[in-house]
Amino acid sequence: MSINSDYRELAVRIKCIDFEGSGCMFQPFTTEYSYVITARHCLEGTDETPQSFEKSDIEIFSHIRGTNLTVIDYYFHSRHDLAVIKVEYIDGIPGTLITMPKDNEDVGLYGFPNLLNGEDTGQLGHFLECKTYFNYPDENLIEFRPIPNVSNLINSVNNTLRGFSGSGIYFKSNNNLFLMGIFSQLKECDGAYNALLGYDISSVNEILLDNELPLLIPAELLDFQSYIETAFESNEGYIQSVLKRNSKPILDLVPNDIVKFHNEKLYVPYNSFIEEELLNRKLWEGWASLLTYYYMETSTLPNKDNLKLIRKSVEYDHNIKMYFTSNKKVSTCIMDLFVKNYEDLELNDVIVINTKNSNPGTKSYNREKTKRIVRQIDRAEKEKLVEEGIDIDDPEKLTDVEFIHIDLFQDIFSIYDEINNISELEEKLKESIKEVFNNVP
């Protein structure tokens, strides 16, 4: 299914007595219920025409599924025009991330405006392309405007968009939808300047926090189980089974623990594409592998409040850090890190590289090899660093950082794929992990 189809998959039509609107579905980390997020006035009416209603008055219809959703409960924001409706669990809601709004971004809404009331068109809904202009974080508001002019000689903006209220405001990037907020109203009641307003996603989480409900985090970030199932599938013989058995303790952690601890850096350095890749299986398979190897060597795991991977070697302690990258070669990663994020590299770090779409031929750079790569950095880039007080040609500034590609472990494990004695095999794998970390090739 294409990412554009997800807009329709997520959109629902809402009717409550005399008021109609739109909403969007979101699956929290539970199979007990699902969420529909909408504007509060779609249920209780406006200040001019308020209405009283019961839970049984709320009708929610998913046209693409051809089903009415069963309402369990509903919750209002204490100040804002927002509501969360808890409905019976809906299987197959597309996973979405959430993101805070930024100025000047293309966003999309999908809803059910009242003008589409024909027998053939009413169920289709409508996609509205918009662009954000201003954010008002103190009020949790987003100002955005339709890219096409939505008014015409017959219908004003007000008439055209009536029924769109409650639609999710989505930012689309790299085949993921990011829920940014909920469309609530025209900036001016007559639709002047086509300016629209919506509440950002943090306001929705305020409702959930107040009512002790799971926050808007996609299920893909809340369990390592599915990533463990595929992380080791390229290993032959009993190696896969031994690694999966040793991975069980990491189920006490979840991907979102890593996201929160590293403040969305994941890890050194922050990449703009990381936010667009949080649902990428390759990213979390890499973390599942690294945590498993760390556990096999140390028999310990960090807790979710302190996710630093620190291990002891003969001469020193060092940090192990994961770097997820779109670069295809480890050497390119090294140069980028030294040029763009030198301050994030600490003495005796071992950086584990997880490349998005490649299996590089050279999978490790020890201290000496790293120094040779750093010498190849463009002179103009080095001059910029010197301006910042960093001379990476000075041997003392190289911080003795080493680099390992995550697939190096799998390559080394392969020499044991004919061992059938499980205890012997497990011991060989542990020895290999220790050898790689202590003596980067």
C-alpha positions in Angstrom: 0.0 0.0 0.0 1.3 3.5 -0.9 1.9 6.2 1.7 -0.8 8.3 0.0 -3.3 5.5 0.8 -2.5 5.9 4.5 -4.3 9.3 4.5 -7.6 7.5 3.7 -6.8 4.6 6.0 -6.4 7.0 8.9 -9.4 9.3 8.2 -12.9 8.9 9.6 -16.1 10.9 9.4 -17.7 11.9 12.7 -21.3 12.9 13.4 -22.8 13.9 16.8 -26.4 14.9 16.6 -26.4 18.2 14.7 -22.6 18.5 14.1 -20.4 16.7 11.6 -16.6 16.7 11.2 -13.6 14.6 10.5 -11.0 12.8 12.6 -7.9 10.7 12.4 -7.1 7.3 13.9 -4.0 6.5 15.9 -3.0 3.2 17.5 -1.4 3.4 20.9 0.6 0.5 22.3 -2.3 -1.7 23.2 -4.7 -4.1 21.6 -7.5 -3.2 23.9 -8.6 0.0 22.1 -7.7 2.6 19.5 -7.9 6.4 19.3 -9.8 8.8 17.1 -8.6 12.3 17.5 -10.8 15.2 16.4 -11.8 18.8 17.2 -13.9 19.2 20.4 -16.6 21.3 18.6 -17.4 18.3 16.3 -19.0 16.7 19.4 -20.3 19.5 21.6 -21.0 22.2 19.0 -19.8 25.8 19.0 -20.2 28.7 21.5 -23.0 30.0 19.3 -24.9 26.7 19.0 -23.8 24.3 21.8 -25.4 20.9 22.2 -25.6 18.3 24.9 -24.9 14.8 23.9 -24.4 11.3 25.3 -21.6 8.8 24.3 -24.2 6.9 22.3 -24.8 10.0 20.1 -21.2 9.8 18.7 -21.1 8.1 15.3 -17.7 7.4 13.7 -17.4 5.9 10.3 -14.4 4.6 8.4 -15.4 4.7 4.8 -12.3 2.7 3.6 -13.2 -0.1 6.0 -17.0 0.3 5.5 -17.5 0.1 9.3 -18.9 2.1 12.2 -16.4 2.3 15.1 -17.7 1.5 18.5 -17.1 4.4 21.0 -15.9 3.4 24.5 -15.2 6.9 25.9 -14.2 10.4 25.0 -11.9 13.0 26.6 -11.7 16.8 26.1 -8.7 19.1 26.4 -9.2 21.5 29.3 -8.6 24.6 27.2 -8.3 23.8 23.5 -10.7 22.7 20.8 -9.5 19.1 20.9 -10.9 15.7 21.8 -9.7 12.1 21.9 -12.3 9.4 21.5 -11.4 5.9 22.7 -12.9 3.2 20.4 -12.9 -0.5 20.2 -9.6 -1.9 18.8 -9.1 -1.5 15.1 -6.6 -3.9 13.5 -4.3 -2.6 10.8 -4.2 1.1 11.5 -1.1 2.4 9.6 1.8 3.3 12.0 2.5 7.0 12.2 5.0 9.1 14.0 4.4 12.4 15.6 6.4 15.5 15.1 6.4 19.1 16.3 5.5 21.7 13.6 8.1 23.8 11.8 7.6 26.9 9.7 7.3 26.6 5.9 6.6 22.9 5.6 4.3 21.2 3.1 1.5 19.3 5.0 -1.6 17.4 4.0 -5.1 16.9 5.5 -7.6 14.3 4.6 -11.2 14.7 5.7 -14.8 14.7 4.7 -16.1 18.2 3.9 -19.8 18.7 3.8 -19.7 19.7 0.2 -18.9 16.1 -0.7 -22.4 14.9 0.2 -23.2 13.1 -3.1 -23.9 9.4 -3.0 -20.7 8.7 -5.0 -18.4 11.4 -3.6 -19.3 11.6 0.1 -17.5 8.5 1.1 -14.4 9.3 -0.9 -13.2 12.2 1.3 -10.8 14.9 0.1 -7.1 15.5 0.3 -6.1 19.1 1.0 -2.5 20.2 0.4 -1.3 23.0 2.6 1.8 24.8 3.8 2.7 25.9 7.4 3.5 29.5 7.9 3.7 30.3 11.6 3.8 28.4 14.9 2.6 29.8 18.2 4.1 27.4 20.7 2.8 29.4 23.7 -0.7 28.7 22.5 0.1 25.3 20.9 -1.2 26.6 17.6 -0.1 26.0 14.0 -1.1 28.5 11.2 -1.2 27.0 7.8 -2.9 27.8 4.4 -4.2 25.7 1.5 -1.9 25.8 -1.4 -4.8 25.9 -3.9 -7.4 28.6 -3.3 -10.3 26.7 -1.7 -12.9 29.3 -2.3 -14.7 30.1 -5.5 -17.6 32.2 -6.8 -20.2 29.9 -5.3 -18.6 28.8 -2.0 -16.6 30.7 0.5 -13.6 29.2 2.4 -16.0 28.7 5.3 -18.4 26.7 3.3 -15.7 24.7 1.5 -13.9 23.6 4.6 -17.0 22.9 6.8 -16.7 19.3 7.8 -12.9 19.3 7.5 -12.5 20.2 11.2 -10.8 17.5 13.2 -8.7 16.2 10.3 -5.1 15.2 11.1 -2.4 17.6 9.9 0.3 15.3 8.4 3.9 15.9 7.3 5.0 13.4 4.8 8.7 12.4 4.5 10.6 9.4 3.3 7.5 7.2 3.1 6.4 8.0 6.7 3.5 10.2 7.8 4.1 12.4 10.8 1.1 13.6 12.7 1.8 17.2 13.4 -1.6 18.4 14.7 -5.3 18.6 14.3 -7.2 21.2 12.2 -9.6 23.0 14.4 -10.8 26.3 12.8 -10.4 29.2 10.3 -8.2 31.9 11.6 -11.0 34.4 10.8 -14.6 33.3 10.7 -15.0 34.5 7.1 -11.8 32.7 6.0 -9.9 35.8 5.3 -6.5 35.2 3.6 -7.2 31.4 3.6 -5.5 31.3 7.0 -6.3 28.1 9.0 -5.4 27.1 12.6 -4.7 23.8 14.2 -3.4 22.5 17.6 0.0 20.8 17.7 0.3 17.2 18.7 1.7 18.0 22.2 -1.8 19.2 23.1 -3.2 15.8 22.3 -0.7 14.2 24.6 -1.8 16.5 27.3 -5.3 15.0 27.1 -3.8 11.5 27.3 -1.6 12.4 30.3 -4.4 13.9 32.2 -6.5 10.8 31.7 -3.6 8.3 32.3 -3.8 6.9 28.8 -1.0 5.7 26.5 0.7 8.6 24.6 0.9 9.0 20.9 3.9 6.8 20.2 3.8 4.3 17.3 3.7 0.6 18.3 6.9 0.1 16.2 8.8 1.9 18.9 7.5 0.0 21.8 8.7 -3.5 21.4 11.9 -5.2 20.2 10.3 -8.6 19.6 9.6 -8.2 15.8 13.1 -6.8 15.3 14.7 -9.7 17.1 12.9 -12.1 14.8 14.6 -10.6 11.7 17.9 -9.2 13.1 19.8 -12.5 13.0 18.1 -14.3 10.1 21.2 -14.0 7.8 23.3 -16.2 10.2 23.7 -19.8 9.3 23.4 -23.0 11.3 22.6 -22.7 15.0 24.1 -19.2 15.2 20.7 -17.5 14.6 19.0 -19.6 17.4 21.8 -18.9 19.9 21.7 -15.2 19.2 17.9 -15.0 19.5 18.0 -16.9 22.8 20.6 -14.4 24.1 18.5 -11.5 22.9 15.6 -12.2 25.3 16.8 -9.9 28.1 16.7 -6.9 25.8 12.9 -7.2 25.7 13.0 -5.3 29.0 13.9 -2.3 26.9 11.9 -0.8 24.1 13.1 1.3 21.1 11.4 4.4 22.5 13.6 4.2 25.6 16.5 4.7 23.2 14.8 7.6 21.4 14.0 9.4 24.7 17.5 8.8 26.2 19.4 10.0 23.2 17.0 12.9 22.6 16.4 11.8 19.0 20.1 11.8 18.2 20.3 8.0 17.9 23.3 8.6 18.4 26.4 10.5 17.3 25.7 12.7 15.5 22.2 14.0 15.0 21.1 13.4 11.4 18.2 15.2 9.8 17.1 12.0 8.2 17.0 10.1 11.5 13.6 11.7 12.4 12.3 10.4 9.1 13.6 6.9 9.7 12.3 6.0 13.2 10.2 3.3 11.7 13.0 1.9 9.6 13.5 -1.8 10.5 17.2 -1.6 9.7 17.7 0.9 12.4 16.1 -1.2 15.1 17.5 -4.5 13.9 20.9 -2.9 14.3 20.1 -1.9 17.9 18.7 -5.3 18.7 21.9 -6.9 17.4 24.2 -4.4 19.3 22.4 -4.8 22.6 22.5 -8.6 22.2 26.2 -8.6 21.6 26.8 -6.3 24.5 24.7 -8.6 26.8 26.5 -11.7 25.6 29.9 -10.2 26.4 29.1 -8.3 29.7 26.0 -10.3 31.0 24.5 -6.9 31.7 22.2 -4.4 30.0 21.8 -0.7 30.7 18.5 0.4 32.2 16.2 2.7 30.3 17.2 5.8 32.3 20.9 5.4 31.5 21.4 3.7 28.1 25.1 4.3 27.9 26.9 1.2 26.7 30.2 1.2 28.6 32.5 -1.8 28.6 35.9 -2.4 30.2 38.9 -3.5 28.2 42.4 -4.3 29.4 43.8 -0.8 29.2 40.7 1.5 29.4 37.0 1.8 29.5 35.2 3.0 26.4 31.7 3.9 25.2 30.0 2.0 22.5 27.8 4.2 20.3 25.5 3.4 17.4 25.5 5.6 14.3 22.7 5.0 11.7 23.6 6.6 8.4 22.7 6.8 4.8 26.4 6.8 3.8 27.4 3.7 1.9 31.1 3.5 3.1 32.4 3.6 6.6 35.3 5.9 5.5 32.8 8.5 4.5 31.0 8.2 7.8 34.3 8.8 9.6 35.1 11.9 7.7 31.6 13.3 8.2 31.8 12.7 11.9 35.1 14.4 12.4 34.1 17.4 10.3 30.5 17.9 11.4 30.4 16.5 14.9 33.9 16.4 16.3 32.6 17.4 19.8 30.5 14.3 20.0 33.5 12.0 19.7 35.0 11.1 23.0 38.2 9.4 24.0 38.3 5.7 23.3 34.8 5.6 21.7 33.9 2.6 19.6 31.3 3.8 17.0 29.2 1.0 15.6 28.1 2.0 12.1 24.7 0.8 10.9 24.3 1.7 7.2 20.8 2.1 5.8 21.2 0.5 2.3 24.6 -1.0 2.0 27.0 -3.8 3.1 30.4 -2.0 2.8 33.5 -4.0 1.9 35.6 -2.5 4.7 33.8 -3.0 8.0 36.3 -1.7 10.6 38.8 1.1 11.2 41.1 0.8 14.1 42.9 3.8 15.5 45.7 3.8 12.9 43.3 3.3 9.9 41.1 6.1 11.3 44.0 8.5 11.4 44.8 7.7 7.8 41.2 8.4 6.7 41.1 11.7 8.7 44.2 12.9 6.8 42.1 12.6 3.6 39.6 15.2 4.7 39.4 18.1 2.4 41.6 21.0 3.3 38.7 23.5 3.2 36.9 21.4 5.8 40.0 21.3 8.0 40.3 25.1 7.8 36.7 25.5 9.1 37.6 23.3 12.0 40.7 25.3 12.8 38.5 28.4 12.9 36.6 26.6 15.7 39.8 25.8 17.5 40.1 22.2 16.4 43.2 20.9 14.6 42.5 17.3 13.6 46.0 17.0 12.1 47.2 17.2 15.7 47.5 13.5 16.8 46.2 14.4 20.3 42.9 15.7 18.7 42.0 12.3 17.1 40.6 11.0 20.4 41.6 7.4 19.5 38.1 6.6 18.1 37.5 3.3 16.4 34.8 2.2 14.0 33.0 -1.1 13.5 30.2 -1.9 11.0 27.4 -3.9 12.7 27.7 -6.6 10.0 31.3 -7.3 11.0 30.1 -9.5 13.8 28.0 -11.6 11.5 31.0 -12.0 9.1 33.2 -13.3 11.9 30.5 -15.5 13.3 30.2 -17.3 10.0 33.4 -19.4 10.6 31.4 -21.2 13.3 28.3 -22.1 11.3 29.1 -25.8 11.3 29.4 -26.1 15.1 26.5 -28.2 16.4 27.4 -28.2 20.1 25.3 -25.3 21.4 27.5 -24.6 24.5 30.7 -24.6 22.4 29.1 -22.4 19.8 27.8 -19.9 22.3 31.3 -19.6 23.9 32.9 -19.1 20.5 30.4 -16.3 19.7 31.1 -14.6 23.0 34.9 -14.8 22.4 34.5 -13.3 18.9 32.4 -10.4 20.3 35.1 -9.6 22.9 37.9 -9.9 20.4 36.2 -7.5 18.0 35.6 -4.9 20.7 39.0 -5.2 22.3 41.0 -5.4 19.0 39.2 -3.6 16.2 40.7 -5.0 13.0 
